[in-house]
């Protein structure tokens, strides 16, 4: 090749490289994230406009400066070691930090970043290329969300405690006052019936019979309310016995549905914290009620397992199953209520399709200590 041809090819190559450089420079200016290149000694070589915006520093002010300038001082020594270790690797892309890293703006504000680091080969030599995305606002929102969830769980726990106290008090009033009053009314009525004579008008006798029926209904209704308000046997004999009694009562009202409970012998007399037993009982009651009302199931089974430090309950039916994509929005407040009850005592509730397909609702509690 002649000298002229070589010179022409060299000019063409430089022109092509210049165009590529201009294109790369335009891309770096448009990218909203920080793109920073550093040499293997950790000195900044490239600092795009996105990096200027995120860190509040101009490109000129950081040229040649150590990249550790962009992070809080307490992280700098560890970063230097990690960067040197990565520099010895070749051709790999790694996430920086376990998930996020801390950055430091020029004004001293710490920011949350997500980033990747990789090796690149440039005409000027090998470089480490770092891309960083500012997630400070998202991180703050996540912290606020966690705080709100903690507050909601604490509020739910307090409401559940108040509910238990109020329900207990209401049950006592119904039993000790209204129940006794109804019993006295029945005794008075039975005495009046015994004092009737053969000359009592038929209409009067009919009214007496009707009154006796209404008194009996009122007493039965109070007993049912007491049973609904205060889970029978829960405080005295524990969760297993209370659930067994609850399901037997449910079965009486739905004789065509096979309602069963499976409890290992070693757990029949096991006791867990009172608030956990109460939350678990109410979750099972709600799940069984939902199955009876909406599933069209012919069988509902409750399984209890665990030990002194854990509790697992599953309510499984063979009905139509949950609709696809069921969530926690309007129309699913029962599911939301079960979850809130569980979370208030440090437990969790999951739900999904069973095998027939049916529905499976699971309550899980694990002792934190």
BALOBA-1460 file (C-alpha; in Angstrom, 3 decimals):
// residues 369
<rec num="1" residu="x" x="0.000" y="0.000" z="0.000"/>
<rec num="2" residu="x" x="1.334" y="3.425" z="-0.975"/>
<rec num="3" residu="x" x="2.087" y="6.134" z="1.553"/>
<rec num="4" residu="x" x="-0.840" y="8.166" z="0.225"/>
<rec num="5" residu="x" x="-3.236" y="5.241" z="0.621"/>
<rec num="6" residu="x" x="-1.994" y="4.582" z="4.135"/>
<rec num="7" residu="x" x="-2.518" y="8.209" z="5.079"/>
<rec num="8" residu="x" x="-6.011" y="8.128" z="3.612"/>
<rec num="9" residu="x" x="-6.904" y="4.959" z="5.530"/>
<rec num="10" residu="x" x="-5.551" y="6.509" z="8.738"/>
<rec num="11" residu="x" x="-7.650" y="9.646" z="8.240"/>
<rec num="12" residu="x" x="-10.711" y="7.497" z="7.582"/>
<rec num="13" residu="x" x="-10.078" y="5.502" z="10.749"/>
<rec num="14" residu="x" x="-9.659" y="8.669" z="12.827"/>
<rec num="15" residu="x" x="-12.835" y="10.095" z="11.317"/>
<rec num="16" residu="x" x="-14.745" y="6.917" z="12.183"/>
<rec num="17" residu="x" x="-13.327" y="6.944" z="15.710"/>
<rec num="18" residu="x" x="-14.251" y="10.596" z="16.052"/>
<rec num="19" residu="x" x="-17.822" y="9.894" z="15.031"/>
<rec num="20" residu="x" x="-18.018" y="6.989" z="17.464"/>
<rec num="21" residu="x" x="-16.602" y="9.206" z="20.209"/>
<rec num="22" residu="x" x="-19.168" y="11.896" z="19.441"/>
<rec num="23" residu="x" x="-21.959" y="9.304" z="19.487"/>
<rec num="24" residu="x" x="-20.746" y="7.898" z="22.834"/>
<rec num="25" residu="x" x="-20.450" y="11.403" z="24.241"/>
<rec num="26" residu="x" x="-24.019" y="12.197" z="23.167"/>
<rec num="27" residu="x" x="-25.302" y="9.002" z="24.765"/>
<rec num="28" residu="x" x="-23.486" y="9.732" z="28.039"/>
<rec num="29" residu="x" x="-25.047" y="13.195" z="28.122"/>
<rec num="30" residu="x" x="-28.544" y="11.797" z="27.631"/>
<rec num="31" residu="x" x="-28.307" y="8.975" z="30.172"/>
<rec num="32" residu="x" x="-29.985" y="10.088" z="33.453"/>
<rec num="33" residu="x" x="-27.874" y="7.725" z="35.545"/>
<rec num="34" residu="x" x="-24.309" y="8.370" z="36.654"/>
<rec num="35" residu="x" x="-21.682" y="6.825" z="34.383"/>
<rec num="36" residu="x" x="-18.183" y="7.031" z="35.841"/>
<rec num="37" residu="x" x="-14.971" y="5.464" z="34.613"/>
<rec num="38" residu="x" x="-11.946" y="5.059" z="36.871"/>
<rec num="39" residu="x" x="-8.472" y="3.659" z="36.384"/>
<rec num="40" residu="x" x="-7.261" y="0.690" z="38.379"/>
<rec num="41" residu="x" x="-5.761" y="3.054" z="40.942"/>
<rec num="42" residu="x" x="-9.281" y="4.363" z="41.652"/>
<rec num="43" residu="x" x="-8.968" y="7.805" z="40.007"/>
<rec num="44" residu="x" x="-11.938" y="9.283" z="38.159"/>
<rec num="45" residu="x" x="-11.450" y="9.643" z="34.403"/>
<rec num="46" residu="x" x="-14.995" y="10.106" z="33.079"/>
<rec num="47" residu="x" x="-17.893" y="11.824" z="34.879"/>
<rec num="48" residu="x" x="-21.036" y="12.257" z="32.787"/>
<rec num="49" residu="x" x="-23.783" y="14.892" z="33.292"/>
<rec num="50" residu="x" x="-25.925" y="12.321" z="35.085"/>
<rec num="51" residu="x" x="-23.150" y="11.916" z="37.653"/>
<rec num="52" residu="x" x="-22.870" y="15.696" z="37.960"/>
<rec num="53" residu="x" x="-26.568" y="15.940" z="38.756"/>
<rec num="54" residu="x" x="-26.616" y="13.036" z="41.219"/>
<rec num="55" residu="x" x="-23.487" y="14.035" z="43.149"/>
<rec num="56" residu="x" x="-23.761" y="17.806" z="42.790"/>
<rec num="57" residu="x" x="-20.206" y="18.071" z="41.435"/>
<rec num="58" residu="x" x="-18.859" y="19.227" z="38.116"/>
<rec num="59" residu="x" x="-16.864" y="16.904" z="35.907"/>
<rec num="60" residu="x" x="-13.856" y="19.235" z="36.021"/>
<rec num="61" residu="x" x="-13.820" y="19.250" z="39.850"/>
<rec num="62" residu="x" x="-13.473" y="15.465" z="40.125"/>
<rec num="63" residu="x" x="-11.118" y="14.698" z="37.236"/>
<rec num="64" residu="x" x="-8.258" y="12.609" z="38.626"/>
<rec num="65" residu="x" x="-9.770" y="12.576" z="42.137"/>
<rec num="66" residu="x" x="-10.195" y="9.277" z="43.991"/>
<rec num="67" residu="x" x="-13.622" y="7.751" z="43.415"/>
<rec num="68" residu="x" x="-13.917" y="7.286" z="47.207"/>
<rec num="69" residu="x" x="-14.623" y="11.024" z="47.299"/>
<rec num="70" residu="x" x="-18.166" y="10.108" z="46.208"/>
<rec num="71" residu="x" x="-18.955" y="7.944" z="49.249"/>
<rec num="72" residu="x" x="-19.200" y="8.514" z="53.007"/>
<rec num="73" residu="x" x="-15.853" y="8.266" z="54.761"/>
<rec num="74" residu="x" x="-16.836" y="5.202" z="56.836"/>
<rec num="75" residu="x" x="-17.112" y="3.102" z="53.658"/>
<rec num="76" residu="x" x="-13.923" y="4.215" z="51.906"/>
<rec num="77" residu="x" x="-11.404" y="1.716" z="53.243"/>
<rec num="78" residu="x" x="-13.601" y="-1.293" z="52.497"/>
<rec num="79" residu="x" x="-14.382" y="0.082" z="49.042"/>
<rec num="80" residu="x" x="-10.703" y="0.363" z="48.163"/>
<rec num="81" residu="x" x="-10.138" y="-3.295" z="49.005"/>
<rec num="82" residu="x" x="-13.226" y="-4.404" z="47.072"/>
<rec num="83" residu="x" x="-12.243" y="-2.326" z="44.019"/>
<rec num="84" residu="x" x="-8.727" y="-3.757" z="43.918"/>
<rec num="85" residu="x" x="-10.149" y="-7.271" z="44.167"/>
<rec num="86" residu="x" x="-12.547" y="-6.583" z="41.293"/>
<rec num="87" residu="x" x="-9.764" y="-5.029" z="39.208"/>
<rec num="88" residu="x" x="-7.939" y="-8.367" z="39.265"/>
<rec num="89" residu="x" x="-10.996" y="-10.032" z="37.730"/>
<rec num="90" residu="x" x="-11.626" y="-9.795" z="34.012"/>
<rec num="91" residu="x" x="-14.723" y="-9.552" z="31.870"/>
<rec num="92" residu="x" x="-17.324" y="-9.687" z="34.617"/>
<rec num="93" residu="x" x="-20.167" y="-7.376" z="35.626"/>
<rec num="94" residu="x" x="-21.007" y="-7.158" z="39.316"/>
<rec num="95" residu="x" x="-23.652" y="-5.451" z="41.370"/>
<rec num="96" residu="x" x="-22.069" y="-2.977" z="43.745"/>
<rec num="97" residu="x" x="-22.703" y="-3.806" z="47.389"/>
<rec num="98" residu="x" x="-25.128" y="-6.457" z="48.579"/>
<rec num="99" residu="x" x="-27.979" y="-4.512" z="46.981"/>
<rec num="100" residu="x" x="-27.408" y="-0.808" z="47.508"/>
<rec num="101" residu="x" x="-24.511" y="1.473" z="48.307"/>
<rec num="102" residu="x" x="-24.236" y="4.853" z="49.955"/>
<rec num="103" residu="x" x="-23.179" y="7.912" z="47.988"/>
<rec num="104" residu="x" x="-22.098" y="11.355" z="49.179"/>
<rec num="105" residu="x" x="-23.164" y="14.566" z="47.489"/>
<rec num="106" residu="x" x="-20.984" y="17.677" z="47.472"/>
<rec num="107" residu="x" x="-23.286" y="19.261" z="50.081"/>
<rec num="108" residu="x" x="-22.700" y="16.362" z="52.490"/>
<rec num="109" residu="x" x="-26.058" y="14.659" z="51.926"/>
<rec num="110" residu="x" x="-25.930" y="10.868" z="51.861"/>
<rec num="111" residu="x" x="-27.870" y="9.204" z="49.051"/>
<rec num="112" residu="x" x="-28.933" y="5.652" z="48.212"/>
<rec num="113" residu="x" x="-27.597" y="4.159" z="44.988"/>
<rec num="114" residu="x" x="-27.924" y="0.976" z="42.996"/>
<rec num="115" residu="x" x="-25.093" y="0.257" z="40.611"/>
<rec num="116" residu="x" x="-23.046" y="-2.065" z="38.437"/>
<rec num="117" residu="x" x="-19.289" y="-2.183" z="37.912"/>
<rec num="118" residu="x" x="-17.535" y="-3.738" z="34.917"/>
<rec num="119" residu="x" x="-14.244" y="-3.859" z="33.019"/>
<rec num="120" residu="x" x="-13.899" y="-1.894" z="29.766"/>
<rec num="121" residu="x" x="-10.985" y="-1.563" z="27.355"/>
<rec num="122" residu="x" x="-10.420" y="1.882" z="25.902"/>
<rec num="123" residu="x" x="-7.657" y="3.291" z="23.676"/>
<rec num="124" residu="x" x="-6.371" y="5.062" z="26.782"/>
<rec num="125" residu="x" x="-6.131" y="1.753" z="28.616"/>
<rec num="126" residu="x" x="-8.231" y="-0.573" z="30.768"/>
<rec num="127" residu="x" x="-10.837" y="1.083" z="32.959"/>
<rec num="128" residu="x" x="-13.479" y="0.193" z="35.503"/>
<rec num="129" residu="x" x="-16.870" y="1.471" z="34.421"/>
<rec num="130" residu="x" x="-19.445" y="2.239" z="37.115"/>
<rec num="131" residu="x" x="-23.118" y="2.982" z="36.442"/>
<rec num="132" residu="x" x="-25.189" y="4.296" z="39.340"/>
<rec num="133" residu="x" x="-28.919" y="4.867" z="39.710"/>
<rec num="134" residu="x" x="-30.192" y="7.222" z="42.413"/>
<rec num="135" residu="x" x="-32.879" y="5.413" z="44.459"/>
<rec num="136" residu="x" x="-32.904" y="7.786" z="47.433"/>
<rec num="137" residu="x" x="-36.558" y="8.733" z="47.010"/>
<rec num="138" residu="x" x="-37.574" y="5.091" z="46.614"/>
<rec num="139" residu="x" x="-35.535" y="4.083" z="49.669"/>
<rec num="140" residu="x" x="-37.147" y="6.824" z="51.744"/>
<rec num="141" residu="x" x="-40.577" y="5.673" z="50.565"/>
<rec num="142" residu="x" x="-39.720" y="2.075" z="51.513"/>
<rec num="143" residu="x" x="-38.636" y="3.174" z="54.997"/>
<rec num="144" residu="x" x="-41.835" y="5.171" z="55.380"/>
<rec num="145" residu="x" x="-43.879" y="2.204" z="54.167"/>
<rec num="146" residu="x" x="-42.180" y="-0.105" z="56.667"/>
<rec num="147" residu="x" x="-42.811" y="2.444" z="59.410"/>
<rec num="148" residu="x" x="-46.467" y="2.719" z="58.399"/>
<rec num="149" residu="x" x="-46.817" y="-1.064" z="58.361"/>
<rec num="150" residu="x" x="-45.268" y="-1.272" z="61.818"/>
<rec num="151" residu="x" x="-47.663" y="1.396" z="63.071"/>
<rec num="152" residu="x" x="-50.605" y="-0.406" z="61.479"/>
<rec num="153" residu="x" x="-49.545" y="-3.711" z="63.040"/>
<rec num="154" residu="x" x="-49.250" y="-2.053" z="66.446"/>
<rec num="155" residu="x" x="-52.641" y="-0.413" z="66.029"/>
<rec num="156" residu="x" x="-54.177" y="-3.728" z="64.988"/>
<rec num="157" residu="x" x="-52.588" y="-5.424" z="68.007"/>
<rec num="158" residu="x" x="-54.051" y="-2.786" z="70.330"/>
<rec num="159" residu="x" x="-57.450" y="-3.059" z="68.663"/>
<rec num="160" residu="x" x="-57.369" y="-6.835" z="69.032"/>
<rec num="161" residu="x" x="-56.512" y="-6.473" z="72.732"/>
<rec num="162" residu="x" x="-59.379" y="-4.019" z="73.171"/>
<rec num="163" residu="x" x="-61.620" y="-6.347" z="71.184"/>
<rec num="164" residu="x" x="-60.832" y="-9.247" z="73.504"/>
<rec num="165" residu="x" x="-61.498" y="-7.132" z="76.606"/>
<rec num="166" residu="x" x="-64.703" y="-5.654" z="75.158"/>
<rec num="167" residu="x" x="-65.965" y="-9.017" z="73.937"/>
<rec num="168" residu="x" x="-65.283" y="-10.591" z="77.321"/>
<rec num="169" residu="x" x="-67.117" y="-7.772" z="79.092"/>
<rec num="170" residu="x" x="-70.036" y="-7.910" z="76.663"/>
<rec num="171" residu="x" x="-70.248" y="-11.671" z="77.043"/>
<rec num="172" residu="x" x="-70.370" y="-11.297" z="80.814"/>
<rec num="173" residu="x" x="-73.165" y="-8.746" z="80.555"/>
<rec num="174" residu="x" x="-75.169" y="-10.947" z="78.210"/>
<rec num="175" residu="x" x="-74.692" y="-13.976" z="80.415"/>
<rec num="176" residu="x" x="-74.963" y="-12.440" z="83.875"/>
<rec num="177" residu="x" x="-77.592" y="-9.780" z="83.176"/>
<rec num="178" residu="x" x="-79.617" y="-10.339" z="80.024"/>
<rec num="179" residu="x" x="-79.349" y="-14.123" z="80.354"/>
<rec num="180" residu="x" x="-80.526" y="-14.042" z="83.951"/>
<rec num="181" residu="x" x="-83.343" y="-11.649" z="83.075"/>
<rec num="182" residu="x" x="-84.572" y="-13.946" z="80.320"/>
<rec num="183" residu="x" x="-84.379" y="-16.912" z="82.690"/>
<rec num="184" residu="x" x="-86.497" y="-15.027" z="85.229"/>
<rec num="185" residu="x" x="-89.020" y="-14.099" z="82.536"/>
<rec num="186" residu="x" x="-89.287" y="-17.758" z="81.544"/>
<rec num="187" residu="x" x="-89.883" y="-18.796" z="85.158"/>
<rec num="188" residu="x" x="-92.599" y="-16.154" z="85.546"/>
<rec num="189" residu="x" x="-94.203" y="-17.234" z="82.316"/>
<rec num="190" residu="x" x="-94.164" y="-20.906" z="83.286"/>
<rec num="191" residu="x" x="-95.767" y="-19.994" z="86.619"/>
<rec num="192" residu="x" x="-98.491" y="-18.036" z="84.851"/>
<rec num="193" residu="x" x="-99.156" y="-20.993" z="82.572"/>
<rec num="194" residu="x" x="-99.469" y="-23.319" z="85.572"/>
<rec num="195" residu="x" x="-101.989" y="-20.941" z="87.197"/>
<rec num="196" residu="x" x="-104.224" y="-20.958" z="84.150"/>
<rec num="197" residu="x" x="-107.631" y="-22.546" z="84.613"/>
<rec num="198" residu="x" x="-109.956" y="-24.344" z="82.282"/>
<rec num="199" residu="x" x="-111.913" y="-21.118" z="81.895"/>
<rec num="200" residu="x" x="-108.958" y="-19.316" z="80.329"/>
<rec num="201" residu="x" x="-110.060" y="-18.051" z="76.883"/>
<rec num="202" residu="x" x="-108.478" y="-19.899" z="73.923"/>
<rec num="203" residu="x" x="-106.999" y="-16.652" z="72.561"/>
<rec num="204" residu="x" x="-105.239" y="-16.091" z="75.875"/>
<rec num="205" residu="x" x="-103.834" y="-19.623" z="75.834"/>
<rec num="206" residu="x" x="-102.566" y="-19.074" z="72.301"/>
<rec num="207" residu="x" x="-100.786" y="-15.883" z="73.356"/>
<rec num="208" residu="x" x="-99.212" y="-17.705" z="76.272"/>
<rec num="209" residu="x" x="-97.875" y="-20.404" z="73.980"/>
<rec num="210" residu="x" x="-96.588" y="-17.787" z="71.583"/>
<rec num="211" residu="x" x="-94.840" y="-15.934" z="74.387"/>
<rec num="212" residu="x" x="-93.218" y="-19.176" z="75.567"/>
<rec num="213" residu="x" x="-91.884" y="-19.782" z="72.061"/>
<rec num="214" residu="x" x="-90.466" y="-16.234" z="71.797"/>
<rec num="215" residu="x" x="-88.786" y="-16.504" z="75.192"/>
<rec num="216" residu="x" x="-87.172" y="-19.763" z="74.118"/>
<rec num="217" residu="x" x="-85.956" y="-18.155" z="70.879"/>
<rec num="218" residu="x" x="-84.517" y="-15.172" z="72.753"/>
<rec num="219" residu="x" x="-82.576" y="-17.431" z="75.121"/>
<rec num="220" residu="x" x="-81.232" y="-19.482" z="72.193"/>
<rec num="221" residu="x" x="-80.201" y="-16.309" z="70.361"/>
<rec num="222" residu="x" x="-78.336" y="-14.984" z="73.408"/>
<rec num="223" residu="x" x="-76.505" y="-18.299" z="73.720"/>
<rec num="224" residu="x" x="-75.540" y="-18.159" z="70.042"/>
<rec num="225" residu="x" x="-74.301" y="-14.577" z="70.405"/>
<rec num="226" residu="x" x="-72.263" y="-15.627" z="73.439"/>
<rec num="227" residu="x" x="-70.737" y="-18.447" z="71.436"/>
<rec num="228" residu="x" x="-69.862" y="-16.113" z="68.560"/>
<rec num="229" residu="x" x="-68.474" y="-13.384" z="70.801"/>
<rec num="230" residu="x" x="-66.421" y="-15.491" z="73.151"/>
<rec num="231" residu="x" x="-64.881" y="-18.599" z="71.578"/>
<rec num="232" residu="x" x="-65.995" y="-21.457" z="73.819"/>
<rec num="233" residu="x" x="-63.224" y="-23.154" z="75.793"/>
<rec num="234" residu="x" x="-60.410" y="-21.065" z="74.228"/>
<rec num="235" residu="x" x="-59.242" y="-19.482" z="77.467"/>
<rec num="236" residu="x" x="-59.934" y="-22.487" z="79.666"/>
<rec num="237" residu="x" x="-58.791" y="-25.448" z="77.546"/>
<rec num="238" residu="x" x="-56.831" y="-24.010" z="74.637"/>
<rec num="239" residu="x" x="-56.873" y="-23.708" z="70.883"/>
<rec num="240" residu="x" x="-57.240" y="-27.364" z="69.912"/>
<rec num="241" residu="x" x="-60.295" y="-27.963" z="72.095"/>
<rec num="242" residu="x" x="-61.869" y="-24.633" z="71.122"/>
<rec num="243" residu="x" x="-61.459" y="-25.346" z="67.402"/>
<rec num="244" residu="x" x="-62.875" y="-28.832" z="67.787"/>
<rec num="245" residu="x" x="-65.916" y="-27.405" z="69.552"/>
<rec num="246" residu="x" x="-66.286" y="-24.637" z="66.957"/>
<rec num="247" residu="x" x="-66.207" y="-27.065" z="64.038"/>
<rec num="248" residu="x" x="-68.665" y="-29.436" z="65.694"/>
<rec num="249" residu="x" x="-71.110" y="-26.548" z="66.055"/>
<rec num="250" residu="x" x="-70.529" y="-25.564" z="62.421"/>
<rec num="251" residu="x" x="-71.168" y="-29.128" z="61.321"/>
<rec num="252" residu="x" x="-74.546" y="-29.133" z="63.084"/>
<rec num="253" residu="x" x="-75.599" y="-26.193" z="60.927"/>
<rec num="254" residu="x" x="-74.260" y="-27.735" z="57.705"/>
<rec num="255" residu="x" x="-74.948" y="-31.494" z="57.955"/>
<rec num="256" residu="x" x="-74.249" y="-32.123" z="54.258"/>
<rec num="257" residu="x" x="-70.664" y="-30.853" z="54.510"/>
<rec num="258" residu="x" x="-67.887" y="-32.984" z="55.972"/>
<rec num="259" residu="x" x="-66.113" y="-30.660" z="58.438"/>
<rec num="260" residu="x" x="-63.102" y="-32.196" z="60.169"/>
<rec num="261" residu="x" x="-60.042" y="-31.249" z="62.205"/>
<rec num="262" residu="x" x="-56.719" y="-33.050" z="62.403"/>
<rec num="263" residu="x" x="-54.618" y="-32.477" z="65.533"/>
<rec num="264" residu="x" x="-51.610" y="-34.654" z="66.442"/>
<rec num="265" residu="x" x="-52.029" y="-36.172" z="69.926"/>
<rec num="266" residu="x" x="-48.973" y="-34.347" z="71.255"/>
<rec num="267" residu="x" x="-50.608" y="-30.986" z="70.425"/>
<rec num="268" residu="x" x="-54.066" y="-31.616" z="71.870"/>
<rec num="269" residu="x" x="-53.147" y="-29.943" z="75.171"/>
<rec num="270" residu="x" x="-50.445" y="-27.606" z="73.815"/>
<rec num="271" residu="x" x="-50.830" y="-23.931" z="74.712"/>
<rec num="272" residu="x" x="-49.448" y="-20.935" z="72.852"/>
<rec num="273" residu="x" x="-49.513" y="-17.248" z="73.847"/>
<rec num="274" residu="x" x="-53.107" y="-16.127" z="74.444"/>
<rec num="275" residu="x" x="-53.014" y="-13.455" z="71.733"/>
<rec num="276" residu="x" x="-51.652" y="-15.968" z="69.200"/>
<rec num="277" residu="x" x="-54.345" y="-18.523" z="70.026"/>
<rec num="278" residu="x" x="-57.042" y="-15.859" z="69.743"/>
<rec num="279" residu="x" x="-55.749" y="-14.603" z="66.369"/>
<rec num="280" residu="x" x="-55.399" y="-18.168" z="65.037"/>
<rec num="281" residu="x" x="-58.905" y="-19.087" z="66.182"/>
<rec num="282" residu="x" x="-60.446" y="-16.017" z="64.540"/>
<rec num="283" residu="x" x="-58.556" y="-16.650" z="61.278"/>
<rec num="284" residu="x" x="-59.793" y="-20.250" z="61.156"/>
<rec num="285" residu="x" x="-63.333" y="-19.129" z="61.995"/>
<rec num="286" residu="x" x="-63.275" y="-16.569" z="59.156"/>
<rec num="287" residu="x" x="-61.784" y="-19.065" z="56.678"/>
<rec num="288" residu="x" x="-64.354" y="-21.732" z="57.536"/>
<rec num="289" residu="x" x="-67.174" y="-19.188" z="57.292"/>
<rec num="290" residu="x" x="-65.933" y="-18.100" z="53.855"/>
<rec num="291" residu="x" x="-65.772" y="-21.726" z="52.724"/>
<rec num="292" residu="x" x="-69.307" y="-22.438" z="53.953"/>
<rec num="293" residu="x" x="-70.724" y="-19.337" z="52.267"/>
<rec num="294" residu="x" x="-68.869" y="-19.121" z="48.985"/>
<rec num="295" residu="x" x="-66.956" y="-22.273" z="48.040"/>
<rec num="296" residu="x" x="-69.718" y="-24.783" z="47.383"/>
<rec num="297" residu="x" x="-67.447" y="-27.357" z="49.036"/>
<rec num="298" residu="x" x="-68.538" y="-30.765" z="50.233"/>
<rec num="299" residu="x" x="-65.591" y="-31.057" z="52.630"/>
<rec num="300" residu="x" x="-63.637" y="-28.645" z="54.804"/>
<rec num="301" residu="x" x="-60.575" y="-29.795" z="56.738"/>
<rec num="302" residu="x" x="-58.549" y="-27.978" z="59.382"/>
<rec num="303" residu="x" x="-54.990" y="-29.199" z="60.033"/>
<rec num="304" residu="x" x="-53.017" y="-28.104" z="63.096"/>
<rec num="305" residu="x" x="-49.287" y="-28.689" z="63.505"/>
<rec num="306" residu="x" x="-46.256" y="-27.153" z="65.183"/>
<rec num="307" residu="x" x="-44.595" y="-27.223" z="68.589"/>
<rec num="308" residu="x" x="-44.195" y="-25.022" z="71.638"/>
<rec num="309" residu="x" x="-42.426" y="-22.359" z="69.563"/>
<rec num="310" residu="x" x="-44.441" y="-22.510" z="66.345"/>
<rec num="311" residu="x" x="-48.009" y="-22.908" z="65.190"/>
<rec num="312" residu="x" x="-49.307" y="-23.873" z="61.758"/>
<rec num="313" residu="x" x="-52.972" y="-24.037" z="60.794"/>
<rec num="314" residu="x" x="-54.448" y="-24.823" z="57.388"/>
<rec num="315" residu="x" x="-58.081" y="-24.599" z="56.295"/>
<rec num="316" residu="x" x="-58.594" y="-26.569" z="53.084"/>
<rec num="317" residu="x" x="-61.814" y="-27.055" z="51.129"/>
<rec num="318" residu="x" x="-62.654" y="-28.840" z="47.880"/>
<rec num="319" residu="x" x="-64.856" y="-26.081" z="46.507"/>
<rec num="320" residu="x" x="-64.602" y="-23.867" z="43.436"/>
<rec num="321" residu="x" x="-61.371" y="-22.207" z="44.564"/>
<rec num="322" residu="x" x="-60.327" y="-18.576" z="44.561"/>
<rec num="323" residu="x" x="-60.838" y="-16.554" z="41.368"/>
<rec num="324" residu="x" x="-57.714" y="-15.932" z="39.324"/>
<rec num="325" residu="x" x="-55.866" y="-12.799" z="40.404"/>
<rec num="326" residu="x" x="-57.780" y="-12.386" z="43.656"/>
<rec num="327" residu="x" x="-56.262" y="-9.566" z="45.661"/>
<rec num="328" residu="x" x="-56.797" y="-7.471" z="48.747"/>
<rec num="329" residu="x" x="-58.981" y="-4.806" z="47.253"/>
<rec num="330" residu="x" x="-62.647" y="-4.066" z="47.745"/>
<rec num="331" residu="x" x="-64.603" y="-7.282" z="48.061"/>
<rec num="332" residu="x" x="-61.818" y="-9.161" z="49.823"/>
<rec num="333" residu="x" x="-61.891" y="-7.519" z="53.241"/>
<rec num="334" residu="x" x="-62.187" y="-10.943" z="54.888"/>
<rec num="335" residu="x" x="-58.744" y="-11.894" z="53.557"/>
<rec num="336" residu="x" x="-57.372" y="-8.498" z="54.545"/>
<rec num="337" residu="x" x="-58.812" y="-8.873" z="58.055"/>
<rec num="338" residu="x" x="-57.197" y="-12.300" z="58.476"/>
<rec num="339" residu="x" x="-53.828" y="-10.927" z="57.421"/>
<rec num="340" residu="x" x="-54.057" y="-7.958" z="59.769"/>
<rec num="341" residu="x" x="-54.966" y="-10.215" z="62.691"/>
<rec num="342" residu="x" x="-52.006" y="-12.452" z="61.943"/>
<rec num="343" residu="x" x="-49.497" y="-9.650" z="61.452"/>
<rec num="344" residu="x" x="-50.539" y="-8.055" z="64.741"/>
<rec num="345" residu="x" x="-49.198" y="-11.102" z="66.626"/>
<rec num="346" residu="x" x="-46.127" y="-11.625" z="64.437"/>
<rec num="347" residu="x" x="-47.743" y="-14.306" z="62.297"/>
<rec num="348" residu="x" x="-48.651" y="-14.529" z="58.616"/>
<rec num="349" residu="x" x="-51.571" y="-15.723" z="56.514"/>
<rec num="350" residu="x" x="-51.278" y="-17.095" z="53.004"/>
<rec num="351" residu="x" x="-54.024" y="-18.218" z="50.674"/>
<rec num="352" residu="x" x="-54.267" y="-19.893" z="47.327"/>
<rec num="353" residu="x" x="-55.771" y="-22.699" z="45.320"/>
<rec num="354" residu="x" x="-55.911" y="-26.199" z="46.704"/>
<rec num="355" residu="x" x="-55.602" y="-29.441" z="44.791"/>
<rec num="356" residu="x" x="-59.223" y="-30.084" z="43.751"/>
<rec num="357" residu="x" x="-58.875" y="-27.068" z="43.084"/>
<rec num="358" residu="x" x="-60.488" y="-25.743" z="46.253"/>
<rec num="359" residu="x" x="-58.975" y="-23.107" z="48.507"/>
<rec num="360" residu="x" x="-56.233" y="-23.290" z="51.111"/>
<rec num="361" residu="x" x="-55.805" y="-20.676" z="53.841"/>
<rec num="362" residu="x" x="-52.721" y="-21.085" z="56.039"/>
<rec num="363" residu="x" x="-51.819" y="-19.398" z="59.336"/>
<rec num="364" residu="x" x="-48.171" y="-19.514" z="60.412"/>
<rec num="365" residu="x" x="-46.615" y="-18.264" z="63.660"/>
<rec num="366" residu="x" x="-43.016" y="-18.665" z="64.795"/>
<rec num="367" residu="x" x="-41.715" y="-17.491" z="68.159"/>
<rec num="368" residu="x" x="-39.399" y="-14.542" z="67.546"/>
<rec num="369" residu="x" x="-37.041" y="-15.282" z="70.459"/>
